[in-house]
């Protein structure tokens, strides 16, 4: 079985459409969403409806929680807060309730999925180095866990020690644990603007990362036409 794992879509329809088309071409049998369907970009309804239509396993991201809730956004980054308030206004009550009711952690097949971390999934901590990953591994009871949140593809491996390996093609080896960030579909932050996701082949036990160009100009135009902050359009081109 080939499973496409994707997250941090952030309402970027052009990137999501490209990723799903590529996953189909790669022969993926099923799909898993790692959260943050909405936020930042201009197609929250279209992206949310697509994920709902797919009926795939999905976990809640922090932007999903903020868009689905009624709490104040005053403590957030002003740009993110403005985009989230706009997103709330676009969604129906039923769509916001769907976001609010998503689970934080799920087990799919023989692996786990979470948006941020397993130790405190509702605190939205970031794993940016092997020391951050150590805390997560203490709560990881499957060999592999996929996550998102940082918008940067990364692979942490625990054997006799925790180390980081290149996010390209990773073989899942017996006796090791893996905490794998699939990167971001809709707003990468590793300096590469292309959409990121990964494919887990459960037969060969290999995780392969994919980077794809998409119609970024259309996405940027939609952001500006919606009256969202210009920086959200600009940052897409720099992958930051």
N, CA, C and O of each residue as an XYZ file, in Angstrom:
960
protein
N       0.837     -1.196      0.000
C       0.000      0.000      0.000
C       0.873      1.248      0.000
O       1.865      1.319      0.726
N       0.504      2.224     -0.810
C       1.173      3.519     -0.816
C       0.230      4.569     -0.232
O      -0.882      4.764     -0.724
N       0.684      5.235      0.813
C      -0.132      6.217      1.518
C       0.485      7.602      1.346
O       1.654      7.807      1.670
N      -0.300      8.550      0.837
C       0.153      9.935      0.710
C      -0.170     10.680      2.001
O      -1.321     10.706      2.436
N       0.843     11.283      2.607
C       0.671     12.047      3.842
C       0.967     13.511      3.557
O       2.059     13.859      3.107
N      -0.010     14.358      3.821
C       0.110     15.780      3.478
C      -0.539     16.624      4.564
O      -1.499     16.196      5.204
N      -0.012     17.817      4.765
C      -0.583     18.704      5.774
C      -0.167     20.136      5.543
O       0.497     20.458      4.557
N      -0.569     21.000      6.474
C      -0.292     22.432      6.352
C      -0.660     22.924      4.957
O       0.131     23.573      4.273
N      -1.869     22.598      4.566
C      -2.427     23.036      3.279
C      -2.635     24.544      3.296
O      -2.326     25.247      2.334
N      -3.161     25.014      4.403
C      -3.379     26.444      4.635
C      -4.137     27.115      3.494
O      -3.751     28.174      2.998
N      -5.230     26.464      3.093
C      -6.163     27.073      2.136
C      -5.531     27.419      0.798
O      -5.968     28.353      0.126
N      -4.506     26.673      0.408
C      -3.852     26.873     -0.888
C      -4.360     25.800     -1.854
O      -3.826     24.693     -1.912
N      -5.399     26.153     -2.607
C      -6.045     25.171     -3.478
C      -5.141     24.691     -4.594
O      -5.115     23.497     -4.895
N      -4.404     25.589     -5.209
C      -3.552     25.205     -6.342
C      -2.482     24.199     -5.907
O      -2.183     23.252     -6.636
N      -1.911     24.406     -4.729
C      -0.905     23.470     -4.220
C      -1.539     22.125     -3.858
O      -0.981     21.072     -4.165
N      -2.700     22.162     -3.208
C      -3.370     20.921     -2.828
C      -3.755     20.103     -4.053
O      -3.544     18.891     -4.091
N      -4.317     20.768     -5.048
C      -4.728     20.092     -6.279
C      -3.525     19.417     -6.944
O      -3.630     18.295     -7.440
N      -2.393     20.104     -6.948
C      -1.178     19.559     -7.557
C      -0.669     18.343     -6.787
O      -0.282     17.342     -7.390
N      -0.669     18.426     -5.466
C      -0.205     17.316     -4.633
C      -1.088     16.085     -4.815
O      -0.574     14.975     -4.954
N      -2.392     16.262     -4.815
C      -3.298     15.114     -4.947
C      -3.183     14.470     -6.326
O      -3.272     13.250     -6.456
N      -2.988     15.288     -7.345
C      -2.809     14.743     -8.689
C      -1.518     13.933     -8.773
O      -1.481     12.868     -9.390
N      -0.462     14.448     -8.147
C       0.816     13.735     -8.161
C       0.715     12.432     -7.373
O       1.239     11.406     -7.807
N       0.055     12.464     -6.235
C      -0.104     11.254     -5.431
C      -0.845     10.172     -6.213
O      -0.517      8.989     -6.118
N      -1.830     10.584     -6.974
C      -2.565      9.639     -7.817
C      -1.645      9.044     -8.880
O      -1.675      7.839     -9.131
N      -0.831      9.891     -9.500
C       0.114      9.420    -10.521
C       1.159      8.473     -9.932
O       1.651      7.577    -10.617
N       1.490      8.677     -8.667
C       2.480      7.823     -7.999
C       1.877      6.508     -7.510
O       2.582      5.672     -6.945
N       0.578      6.326     -7.724
C      -0.074      5.074     -7.362
C      -0.492      4.960     -5.915
O      -0.607      3.853     -5.389
N      -0.724      6.097     -5.256
C      -1.133      6.051     -3.852
C      -2.532      5.438     -3.720
O      -3.440      5.744     -4.492
N      -2.674      4.570     -2.722
C      -3.936      3.881     -2.478
C      -4.828      4.635     -1.493
O      -6.053      4.520     -1.539
N      -4.201      5.408     -0.600
C      -4.967      6.126      0.411
C      -4.235      7.402      0.813
O      -3.092      7.639      0.424
N      -4.937      8.218      1.609
C      -4.453      9.553      1.929
C      -4.647      9.836      3.413
O      -5.589      9.347      4.037
N      -3.734     10.640      3.967
C      -3.802     11.032      5.369
C      -3.466     12.513      5.458
O      -2.478     12.963      4.878
N      -4.287     13.277      6.184
C      -4.068     14.724      6.327
C      -3.552     15.036      7.728
O      -4.134     14.604      8.723
N      -2.460     15.785      7.797
C      -1.776     16.061      9.053
C      -2.153     17.402      9.672
O      -1.449     17.899     10.551
N      -3.260     17.993      9.217
C      -3.790     19.180      9.876
C      -3.438     20.503      9.230
O      -2.650     20.573      8.286
N      -4.046     21.555      9.766
C      -3.980     22.915      9.224
C      -4.456     22.950      7.773
O      -3.718     23.293      6.850
N      -5.704     22.583      7.623
C      -6.364     22.642      6.322
C      -6.562     24.096      5.913
O      -6.491     24.429      4.730
N      -6.812     24.967      6.900
C      -7.152     26.364      6.619
C      -6.099     27.310      7.202
O      -5.134     26.878      7.833
N      -6.309     28.621      6.973
C      -5.417     29.647      7.486
C      -4.473     30.170      6.416
O      -4.026     29.415      5.553
N      -4.171     31.451      6.469
C      -3.206     32.153      5.618
C      -3.702     32.440      4.194
O      -3.756     33.601      3.790
N      -4.063     31.409      3.433
C      -4.376     31.601      2.017
C      -5.882     31.718      1.770
O      -6.675     31.711      2.711
N      -6.268     31.825      0.495
C      -7.596     32.354      0.153
C      -8.658     31.331     -0.228
O      -9.750     31.715     -0.648
N      -8.365     30.027     -0.090
C      -9.360     29.019     -0.461
C      -9.694     28.071      0.691
O      -9.596     26.855      0.526
N     -10.086     28.598      1.853
C     -10.383     27.703      2.984
C     -11.569     26.773      2.728
O     -11.532     25.598      3.093
N     -12.612     27.299      2.105
C     -13.805     26.484      1.877
C     -13.517     25.355      0.889
O     -13.884     24.205      1.127
N     -12.862     25.688     -0.212
C     -12.572     24.701     -1.245
C     -11.662     23.589     -0.709
O     -11.886     22.410     -0.985
N     -10.652     23.965      0.044
C      -9.717     22.973      0.584
C     -10.385     22.113      1.651
O     -10.192     20.898      1.688
N     -11.162     22.742      2.509
C     -11.856     21.989      3.553
C     -12.852     21.007      2.934
O     -12.925     19.849      3.346
N     -13.606     21.467      1.959
C     -14.581     20.582      1.311
C     -13.895     19.401      0.635
O     -14.427     18.291      0.630
N     -12.718     19.637      0.066
C     -11.994     18.546     -0.594
C     -11.539     17.509      0.415
O     -11.687     16.311      0.175
N     -10.987     17.944      1.540
C     -10.548     17.002      2.570
C     -11.745     16.230      3.131
O     -11.656     15.025      3.367
N     -12.853     16.923      3.342
C     -14.058     16.243      3.812
C     -14.535     15.207      2.799
O     -14.904     14.092      3.166
N     -14.525     15.578      1.540
C     -14.964     14.691      0.465
C     -14.103     13.432      0.395
O     -14.612     12.345      0.121
N     -12.809     13.575      0.641
C     -11.898     12.443      0.581
C     -12.169     11.432      1.694
O     -11.931     10.237      1.523
N     -12.663     11.912      2.825
C     -12.965     11.011      3.934
C     -11.740     10.349      4.524
O     -11.837      9.267      5.103
N     -10.588     10.983      4.387
C      -9.341     10.382      4.870
C      -9.120     10.717      6.346
O      -9.706     11.674      6.853
N      -8.281      9.942      7.041
C      -7.927     10.299      8.414
C      -7.300     11.683      8.443
O      -6.500     12.023      7.571
N      -7.660     12.486      9.447
C      -7.138     13.846      9.561
C      -7.024     14.196     11.037
O      -7.847     13.768     11.846
N      -6.001     14.976     11.389
C      -5.861     15.472     12.749
C      -5.920     17.001     12.741
O      -5.680     17.653     11.725
N      -6.246     17.539     13.905
C      -6.441     18.987     14.025
C      -5.113     19.722     14.119
O      -4.211     19.321     14.854
N      -5.012     20.819     13.352
C      -3.881     21.732     13.471
C      -4.274     22.962     14.268
O      -5.455     23.175     14.539
N      -3.300     23.769     14.645
C      -3.601     24.955     15.441
C      -4.460     25.959     14.689
O      -5.300     26.619     15.301
N      -4.275     26.094     13.372
C      -5.112     27.008     12.598
C      -6.528     26.449     12.436
O      -7.496     27.207     12.367
N      -6.642     25.139     12.376
C      -7.975     24.518     12.359
C      -8.702     24.828     13.668
O      -9.886     25.165     13.670
N      -7.975     24.709     14.776
C      -8.576     24.995     16.084
C      -8.991     26.459     16.179
O     -10.083     26.766     16.657
N      -8.125     27.362     15.727
C      -8.444     28.794     15.810
C      -9.588     29.183     14.876
O     -10.419     30.021     15.228
N      -9.634     28.587     13.700
C     -10.715     28.899     12.764
C     -12.044     28.315     13.223
O     -13.103     28.877     12.944
N     -11.989     27.196     13.923
C     -13.213     26.542     14.377
C     -13.725     27.047     15.708
O     -14.843     26.720     16.106
N     -12.916     27.848     16.408
C     -13.293     28.315     17.740
C     -13.898     29.704     17.758
O     -14.062     30.350     16.723
N     -14.225     30.147     18.964
C     -14.807     31.477     19.159
C     -13.883     32.365     19.985
O     -14.215     33.516     20.272
N     -12.727     31.834     20.367
C     -11.838     32.563     21.262
C     -11.183     33.752     20.552
O     -11.150     33.823     19.324
N     -10.671     34.669     21.347
C     -10.011     35.859     20.812
C      -8.709     35.479     20.108
O      -8.021     34.537     20.503
N      -8.389     36.234     19.059
C      -7.150     36.023     18.313
C      -6.127     37.114     18.617
O      -5.117     37.229     17.922
N      -6.381     37.912     19.648
C      -5.556     39.092     19.928
C      -4.109     38.754     20.262
O      -3.214     39.560     20.008
N      -3.867     37.572     20.830
C      -2.524     37.212     21.247
C      -1.692     36.621     20.110
O      -0.510     36.331     20.294
N      -2.295     36.445     18.952
C      -1.593     35.850     17.825
C      -0.793     36.888     17.054
O      -0.980     38.092     17.227
N       0.100     36.400     16.200
C       0.755     37.249     15.215
C      -0.332     37.995     14.427
O      -1.270     37.359     13.945
N      -0.235     39.310     14.282
C      -1.301     40.096     13.637
C      -1.668     39.616     12.231
O      -2.843     39.614     11.867
N      -0.679     39.212     11.446
C      -0.957     38.746     10.087
C      -1.759     37.461     10.110
O      -2.742     37.323      9.383
N      -1.339     36.512     10.951
C      -2.063     35.244     11.071
C      -3.462     35.473     11.625
O      -4.419     34.834     11.187
N      -3.586     36.391     12.595
C      -4.886     36.681     13.197
C      -5.850     37.273     12.175
O      -7.024     36.907     12.132
N      -5.344     38.188     11.353
C      -6.191     38.792     10.321
C      -6.681     37.737      9.335
O      -7.848     37.734      8.943
N      -5.774     36.837      8.935
C      -6.152     35.778      7.999
C      -7.143     34.807      8.632
O      -8.053     34.322      7.961
N      -6.971     34.522      9.914
C      -7.882     33.584     10.583
C      -9.268     34.192     10.785
O     -10.274     33.496     10.648
N      -9.329     35.482     11.109
C     -10.645     36.116     11.239
C     -11.360     36.109      9.895
O     -12.560     35.845      9.826
N     -10.624     36.397      8.830
C     -11.197     36.343      7.479
C     -11.679     34.927      7.186
O     -12.748     34.742      6.604
N     -10.892     33.925      7.587
C     -11.265     32.526      7.358
C     -12.538     32.176      8.114
O     -13.433     31.536      7.561
N     -12.624     32.587      9.361
C     -13.851     32.338     10.139
C     -15.076     32.882      9.411
O     -16.135     32.254      9.392
N     -14.912     34.055      8.815
C     -16.038     34.691      8.129
C     -16.443     33.948      6.861
O     -17.588     34.062      6.424
N     -15.526     33.190      6.263
C     -15.830     32.462      5.031
C     -16.539     31.134      5.301
O     -17.313     30.658      4.470
N     -16.273     30.543      6.458
C     -16.769     29.199      6.752
C     -18.175     29.224      7.329
O     -18.570     30.175      8.004
N     -18.925     28.163      7.050
C     -20.238     28.007      7.654
C     -20.083     27.506      9.089
O     -19.006     27.064      9.490
N     -21.164     27.580      9.849
C     -21.136     27.077     11.224
C     -20.819     25.587     11.245
O     -20.101     25.114     12.126
N     -21.354     24.849     10.278
C     -21.107     23.410     10.210
C     -19.649     23.109      9.900
O     -19.081     22.169     10.455
N     -19.039     23.893      9.022
C     -17.627     23.684      8.694
C     -16.729     24.010      9.882
O     -15.747     23.310     10.127
N     -17.054     25.047     10.605
C     -16.271     25.396     11.782
C     -16.421     24.344     12.870
O     -15.464     24.043     13.584
N     -17.598     23.794     12.996
C     -17.804     22.729     13.983
C     -16.992     21.485     13.612
O     -16.436     20.813     14.481
N     -16.931     21.188     12.303
C     -16.143     20.040     11.844
C     -14.679     20.230     12.217
O     -14.033     19.287     12.673
N     -14.149     21.430     12.030
C     -12.776     21.718     12.412
C     -12.576     21.578     13.919
O     -11.576     21.022     14.376
N     -13.527     22.084     14.674
C     -13.407     22.068     16.133
C     -13.432     20.647     16.694
O     -12.838     20.382     17.739
N     -14.111     19.741     16.010
C     -14.284     18.388     16.538
C     -13.199     17.412     16.081
O     -13.217     16.249     16.487
N     -12.273     17.850     15.261
C     -11.207     16.954     14.813
C     -10.364     16.478     15.996
O     -10.180     17.204     16.973
N      -9.863     15.270     15.896
C      -9.017     14.708     16.945
C      -7.588     15.237     16.824
O      -7.149     15.627     15.742
N      -6.869     15.245     17.948
C      -5.486     15.722     17.976
C      -4.494     14.639     17.521
O      -3.509     14.933     16.845
N      -4.767     13.402     17.896
C      -3.861     12.282     17.625
C      -4.683     11.107     17.115
O      -5.776     10.838     17.613
N      -4.149     10.409     16.119
C      -4.820      9.211     15.603
C      -3.782      8.159     15.238
O      -2.646      8.476     14.884
N      -4.201      6.893     15.333
C      -3.378      5.825     14.783
C      -4.013      5.365     13.481
O      -5.216      5.111     13.422
N      -3.191      5.260     12.430
C      -3.627      4.837     11.107
C      -2.745      3.660     10.709
O      -1.518      3.763     10.733
N      -3.371      2.539     10.341
C      -2.577      1.352     10.031
C      -1.633      1.086     11.214
O      -2.095      0.904     12.341
N      -0.323      1.063     10.966
C       0.630      0.789     12.049
C       1.433      2.014     12.454
O       2.490      1.880     13.071
N       0.951      3.210     12.119
C       1.666      4.438     12.475
C       0.722      5.450     13.119
O      -0.499      5.299     13.075
N       1.309      6.473     13.711
C       0.555      7.513     14.408
C       0.645      8.811     13.629
O       1.626      9.052     12.927
N      -0.381      9.654     13.751
C      -0.343     10.990     13.157
C      -0.729     12.027     14.204
O      -1.597     11.790     15.045
N      -0.070     13.178     14.137
C      -0.336     14.309     15.021
C       0.102     15.557     14.269
O       0.959     15.480     13.389
N      -0.472     16.695     14.602
C      -0.036     17.914     13.903
C       1.277     18.438     14.478
O       2.199     18.770     13.734
N       1.353     18.509     15.806
C       2.547     19.091     16.428
C       3.395     18.014     17.099
O       4.310     17.473     16.479
N       3.098     17.698     18.365
C       3.878     16.696     19.092
C       2.959     15.777     19.880
O       1.819     16.129     20.185
N       3.464     14.605     20.202
C       2.677     13.627     20.955
C       2.688     13.903     22.451
O       1.754     13.511     23.151
N       3.724     14.569     22.960
C       3.790     14.797     24.403
C       2.767     15.829     24.859
O       2.169     15.677     25.924
N       2.558     16.882     24.062
C       1.556     17.908     24.371
C       0.918     18.395     23.068
O       1.207     19.504     22.617
N       0.059     17.582     22.463
C      -0.463     17.913     21.128
C      -1.290     19.178     21.072
O      -1.405     19.789     20.009
N      -1.875     19.592     22.199
C      -2.729     20.785     22.200
C      -1.971     22.051     22.585
O      -2.570     23.123     22.673
N      -0.658     21.944     22.818
C       0.146     23.114     23.164
C       0.830     23.681     21.924
O       1.289     24.823     21.927
N       0.891     22.885     20.879
C       1.428     23.304     19.577
C       2.917     23.646     19.652
O       3.357     24.672     19.131
N       3.682     22.776     20.305
C       5.135     22.949     20.325
C       5.729     22.629     18.955
O       5.158     21.864     18.178
N       6.882     23.228     18.678
C       7.579     23.013     17.413
C       8.778     22.091     17.618
O       9.535     22.248     18.576
N       8.942     21.132     16.715
C      10.113     20.264     16.738
C      11.042     20.719     15.627
O      10.778     20.493     14.446
N      12.140     21.365     16.023
C      13.078     21.923     15.051
C      14.471     21.304     15.149
O      15.341     21.601     14.331
N      14.685     20.439     16.151
C      15.991     19.798     16.306
C      15.823     18.492     17.076
O      14.729     18.172     17.541
N      16.907     17.749     17.206
C      16.834     16.421     17.824
C      16.476     16.494     19.312
O      15.921     15.546     19.867
N      16.792     17.605     19.945
C      16.460     17.748     21.359
C      14.956     17.913     21.554
O      14.384     17.373     22.501
N      14.316     18.665     20.650
C      12.850     18.766     20.673
C      12.228     17.389     20.439
O      11.237     17.031     21.075
N      12.816     16.626     19.525
C      12.260     15.324     19.159
C      12.333     14.316     20.304
O      11.501     13.412     20.383
N      13.309     14.460     21.181
C      13.479     13.500     22.274
C      12.234     13.392     23.136
O      11.822     12.293     23.505
N      11.634     14.531     23.457
C      10.427     14.518     24.296
C       9.297     13.774     23.614
O       8.548     13.044     24.263
N       9.172     13.956     22.301
C       8.114     13.293     21.552
C       8.277     11.772     21.571
O       7.299     11.046     21.749
N       9.492     11.294     21.390
C       9.715      9.851     21.308
C       9.274      9.127     22.583
O       8.892      7.958     22.529
N       9.325      9.808     23.721
C       8.896      9.181     24.981
C       7.411      8.844     24.970
O       6.968      7.990     25.738
N       6.641      9.497     24.118
C       5.195      9.282     24.035
C       4.791      8.570     22.740
O       3.601      8.425     22.459
N       5.760      8.134     21.965
C       5.477      7.499     20.673
C       5.502      5.982     20.833
O       6.550      5.393     21.097
N       4.331      5.354     20.668
C       4.205      3.912     20.894
C       4.102      3.109     19.602
O       3.939      1.890     19.644
N       4.195      3.780     18.459
C       4.318      3.097     17.169
C       5.710      3.385     16.623
O       6.367      4.335     17.050
N       6.155      2.568     15.683
C       7.500      2.771     15.157
C       7.634      4.089     14.408
O       8.683      4.732     14.452
N       6.563      4.491     13.719
C       6.584      5.697     12.893
C       5.475      6.651     13.320
O       4.351      6.226     13.586
N       5.791      7.929     13.383
C       4.784      8.973     13.590
C       5.031     10.076     12.570
O       6.159     10.539     12.402
N       3.966     10.494     11.890
C       4.038     11.589     10.927
C       3.399     12.839     11.542
O       2.403     12.747     12.260
N       3.980     14.000     11.255
C       3.455     15.246     11.800
C       3.735     16.391     10.832
O       4.258     16.179      9.739
N       3.378     17.616     11.249
C       3.578     18.806     10.429
C       3.974     19.983     11.303
O       4.905     19.879     12.102
N       3.274     21.103     11.158
C       3.339     22.273     12.029
C       4.496     23.213     11.748
O       4.281     24.425     11.731
N       5.720     22.723     11.524
C       6.843     23.625     11.280
C       6.948     24.042      9.820
O       7.666     24.989      9.499
N       6.237     23.344      8.927
C       6.261     23.605      7.485
C       7.619     23.260      6.864
O       7.945     23.731      5.774
N       8.391     22.455      7.549
C       9.719     22.057      7.068
C       9.818     20.531      7.088
O       9.645     19.928      8.148
N      10.092     19.885      5.941
C      10.254     18.429      5.945
C      11.482     18.019      6.753
O      12.578     18.535      6.537
N      11.289     17.088      7.684
C      12.382     16.660      8.554
C      12.147     15.218      8.968
O      11.008     14.754      9.022
N      13.227     14.518      9.259
C      13.141     13.138      9.740
C      14.058     12.983     10.948
O      15.267     13.194     10.853
N      13.471     12.611     12.081
C      14.236     12.308     13.285
C      14.138     10.810     13.559
O      13.066     10.214     13.457
N      15.267     10.220     13.905
C      15.341      8.774     14.110
C      15.905      8.495     15.495
O      16.908      9.085     15.898
N      15.254      7.591     16.222
C      15.794      7.182     17.526
C      16.225      5.731     17.487
O      15.412      4.830     17.279
N      17.509      5.520     17.687
C      18.065      4.180     17.855
C      18.711      4.168     19.218
O      18.022      4.281     20.232
N      20.026      4.032     19.262
C      20.736      4.190     20.529
C      20.811      5.652     20.930
O      21.059      5.975     22.092
N      20.594      6.544     19.949
C      20.532      7.980     20.194
C      19.583      8.596     19.171
O      19.177      7.930     18.219
N      19.232      9.852     19.362
C      18.351     10.551     18.421
C      19.209     11.337     17.437
O      20.110     12.077     17.832
N      18.919     11.168     16.166
C      19.633     11.919     15.140
C      18.656     12.370     14.048
O      17.553     11.836     13.931
N      19.070     13.346     13.264
C      18.279     13.831     12.131
C      18.922     13.353     10.842
O      20.141     13.423     10.687
N      18.094     12.861      9.906
C      18.593     12.404      8.617
C      17.908     13.188      7.505
O      16.870     13.811      7.727
N      18.490     13.157      6.313
C      17.961     13.930      5.193
C      16.558     13.469      4.806
O      16.305     12.268      4.717
N      15.640     14.417      4.576
C      14.272     14.080      4.176
C      14.162     13.838      2.671
O      13.629     14.668      1.935
N      14.668     12.708      2.233
C      14.570     12.357      0.817
C      13.850     11.012      0.692
O      12.630     10.963      0.538
N      14.616      9.928      0.761
C      14.040      8.596      0.780
C      14.548      7.905      2.030
O      15.754      7.723      2.195
N      13.632      7.517      2.918
C      14.007      6.994      4.231
C      13.474      5.570      4.387
O      12.273      5.331      4.262
N      14.381      4.629      4.662
C      13.990      3.241      4.901
C      13.691      3.058      6.385
O      14.502      3.413      7.240
N      12.517      2.498      6.682
C      12.115      2.239      8.065
C      12.745      0.915      8.504
O      12.371     -0.153      8.020
N      13.695      1.001      9.417
C      14.462     -0.169      9.819
C      13.992     -0.704     11.169
O      13.603      0.072     12.041
N      14.025     -2.029     11.349
C      13.613     -2.636     12.621
C      14.426     -2.095     13.798
O      15.619     -1.820     13.669
N      13.767     -1.951     14.931
C      14.439     -1.503     16.138
C      14.618     -0.006     16.255
O      15.159      0.474     17.251
N      14.176      0.739     15.261
C      14.308      2.203     15.262
C      12.918      2.843     15.340
O      11.919      2.224     14.977
N      12.870      4.081     15.815
C      11.637      4.866     15.784
C      11.863      6.110     14.933
O      12.963      6.659     14.877
N      10.776      6.544     14.266
C      10.878      7.645     13.314
C       9.788      8.679     13.585
O       8.612      8.343     13.726
N      10.201      9.938     13.656
C       9.274     11.074     13.785
C       9.479     11.920     12.538
O      10.508     12.578     12.385
N       8.485     11.899     11.640
C       8.673     12.405     10.277
C       7.730     13.563      9.988
O       6.513     13.441     10.121
N       8.314     14.686      9.591
C       7.541     15.862      9.200
C       7.416     15.868      7.678
O       8.421     15.896      6.967
N       6.190     15.842      7.186
C       5.942     15.770      5.739
C       6.145     17.099      5.029
O       6.044     17.167      3.804
N       6.431     18.165      5.787
C       6.542     19.482      5.165
C       5.167     20.087      4.940
O       4.171     19.588      5.464
N       5.111     21.147      4.173
C       3.861     21.882      3.967
C       3.424     21.871      2.512
O       4.223     22.100      1.603
N       2.142     21.599      2.311
C       1.558     21.711      0.972
C       1.478     23.174      0.559
O       1.919     23.545     -0.529
N       0.911     24.004      1.434
C       0.499     25.336      1.011
C       1.335     26.505      1.427
O       1.105     27.618      0.954
N       2.342     26.292      2.331
C       3.193     27.412      2.727
C       4.532     26.894      3.269
O       4.797     27.026      4.464
N       5.375     26.309      2.414
C       6.684     25.805      2.857
C       7.538     26.912      3.471
O       7.442     28.079      3.091
N       8.380     26.514      4.435
C       9.223     27.496      5.117
C      10.689     27.049      5.179
O      11.417     27.438      6.093
N      11.113     26.252      4.230
C      12.502     25.790      4.220
C      13.307     26.436      3.094
O      14.389     25.963      2.746
N      12.774     27.516      2.530
C      13.461     28.200      1.448
C      13.155     27.645      0.071
O      13.673     28.145     -0.928
N      12.326     26.627      0.003
C      11.909     26.011     -1.260
C      10.402     26.212     -1.379
O       9.635     25.677     -0.578
N       9.979     26.985     -2.379
C       8.559     27.364     -2.480
C       7.653     26.226     -2.909
O       6.434     26.328     -2.769
N       8.219     25.142     -3.431
C       7.403     24.051     -3.977
C       6.650     23.292     -2.877
O       7.149     23.128     -1.763
N       5.452     22.840     -3.213
C       4.633     22.079     -2.279
C       5.349     20.797     -1.856
O       6.024     20.154     -2.660
N       5.190     20.440     -0.585
C       5.863     19.264     -0.034
C       4.853     18.275      0.541
O       3.886     18.670      1.193
N       5.085     16.994      0.294
C       4.351     15.921      0.967
C       5.206     14.668      0.890
O       6.263     14.680      0.260
N       4.763     13.584      1.523
C       5.532     12.350      1.443
C       4.630     11.150      1.198
O       3.421     11.203      1.422
N       5.246     10.065      0.733
C       4.544      8.825      0.445
C       5.175      7.706      1.272
O       6.389      7.506      1.242
N       4.344      6.986      2.003
C       4.807      5.849      2.792
C       4.369      4.565      2.107
O       3.175      4.283      2.008
N       5.341      3.785      1.631
C       5.066      2.480      1.028
C       5.147      1.457      2.147
O       6.238      1.133      2.616
N       3.996      0.944      2.578
C       3.967      0.045      3.724
C       4.522     -1.339      3.408
O       4.822     -2.104      4.325
N       4.663     -1.673      2.128
C       5.246     -2.965      1.758
C       6.776     -2.912      1.800
O       7.417     -3.783      2.388
N       7.349     -1.890      1.175
C       8.805     -1.755      1.149
C       9.344     -1.053      2.389
O      10.553     -1.052      2.624
N       8.451     -0.451      3.192
C       8.827      0.311      4.387
C       9.758      1.486      4.025
O      10.760      1.732      4.697
N       9.406      2.185      2.970
C      10.183      3.347      2.534
C       9.289      4.580      2.482
O       8.181      4.534      1.947
N       9.782      5.679      3.044
C       9.098      6.969      2.983
C       9.838      7.845      1.972
O      11.043      8.066      2.091
N       9.106      8.335      0.985
C       9.695      9.162     -0.072
C       9.080     10.550     -0.033
O       7.858     10.690      0.018
N       9.924     11.577     -0.056
C       9.447     12.957     -0.054
C       9.321     13.467     -1.485
O      10.136     13.148     -2.351
N       8.284     14.266     -1.712
C       8.019     14.821     -3.039
C       7.934     16.344     -2.938
O       7.342     16.867     -1.994
N       8.531     17.072     -3.918
C       8.425     18.515     -4.021
C       7.887     18.848     -5.396
O       8.377     18.333     -6.401
N       6.874     19.713     -5.446
C       6.152     19.973     -6.691
C       5.914     21.461     -6.928
O       5.499     22.192     -6.029
N       6.183     21.887     -8.149
C       5.795     23.235     -8.552
C       4.284     23.278     -8.786
O       3.689     22.301     -9.240
N       3.677     24.412     -8.474
C       2.244     24.585     -8.701
C       2.007     26.001     -9.215
O       2.949     26.783     -9.343
N       0.764     26.327     -9.508
C       0.428     27.640    -10.073
C       0.433     28.696     -8.964
O      -0.621     29.131     -8.498
N       1.621     29.092     -8.557
C       1.773     30.012     -7.431
C       1.212     31.395     -7.743
O       0.710     32.074     -6.847
N       1.291     31.820     -9.005
C       0.785     33.152     -9.359
C      -0.720     33.264     -9.110
O      -1.201     34.295     -8.640
N      -1.454     32.204     -9.424
C      -2.904     32.229     -9.173
C      -3.192     32.307     -7.680
O      -4.068     33.057     -7.249
N      -2.452     31.530     -6.891
C      -2.633     31.562     -5.443
C      -2.358     32.954     -4.892
O      -3.118     33.455     -4.063
N      -1.274     33.583     -5.347
C      -0.933     34.929     -4.880
C      -2.003     35.954     -5.259
O      -2.347     36.826     -4.461
N      -2.521     35.843     -6.477
C      -3.557     36.777     -6.931
C      -4.824     36.635     -6.082
O      -5.465     37.630     -5.743
N      -5.175     35.408     -5.747
C      -6.360     35.182     -4.913
C      -6.198     35.825     -3.535
O      -7.147     36.395     -2.997
N      -5.003     35.733     -2.972
C      -4.738     36.339     -1.667
C      -4.942     37.851     -1.730
O      -5.593     38.433     -0.862
N      -4.386     38.479     -2.755
C      -4.504     39.931     -2.899
C      -5.941     40.342     -3.198
O      -6.429     41.335     -2.659
N      -6.620     39.581     -4.055
C      -8.014     39.897     -4.399
C      -8.936     39.773     -3.192
O      -9.951     40.464     -3.105
N      -8.580     38.891     -2.266
C      -9.402     38.697     -1.059
C      -9.162     39.789     -0.025
O      -9.885     39.872      0.967
N      -8.146     40.632     -0.249
C      -7.830     41.682      0.699
C      -7.005     41.205      1.883
O      -6.902     41.902      2.892
N      -6.417     40.024      1.766
C      -5.550     39.506      2.817
C      -4.196     40.214      2.768
O      -3.853     40.802      1.743
N      -3.417     40.170      3.857
C      -2.128     40.881      3.875
C      -1.216     40.466      2.727
O      -1.079     39.280      2.426
N      -0.601     41.447      2.096
C       0.255     41.201      0.938
C       1.426     40.278      1.271
O       1.886     39.520      0.417
N       1.902     40.342      2.506
C       3.036     39.504      2.898
C       2.737     38.016      2.727
O       3.649     37.219      2.507
N       1.461     37.643      2.829
C       1.090     36.239      2.665
C       1.281     35.779      1.228
O       1.593     34.615      0.980
N       1.094     36.688      0.288
C       1.343     36.360     -1.114
C       2.835     36.362     -1.402
O       3.343     35.486     -2.103
N       3.536     37.354     -0.855
C       4.968     37.487     -1.126
C       5.769     36.310     -0.584
O       6.693     35.831     -1.242
N       5.420     35.842      0.610
C       6.243     34.817      1.269
C       6.163     33.470      0.544
O       7.065     32.642      0.671
N       5.091     33.250     -0.210
C       4.964     31.979     -0.919
C       6.121     31.777     -1.906
O       6.621     30.664     -2.073
N       6.529     32.854     -2.546
C       7.567     32.759     -3.576
C       8.951     32.510     -3.000
O       9.842     32.026     -3.698
N       9.132     32.839     -1.726
C      10.449     32.657     -1.083
C      10.519     31.395     -0.239
O      11.595     30.997      0.207
N       9.371     30.770     -0.021
C       9.352     29.568      0.809
C       9.741     29.853      2.254
O      10.455     29.069      2.880
N       9.264     30.987      2.782
C       9.581     31.371      4.147
C       8.335     31.746      4.956
O       8.444     32.093      6.132
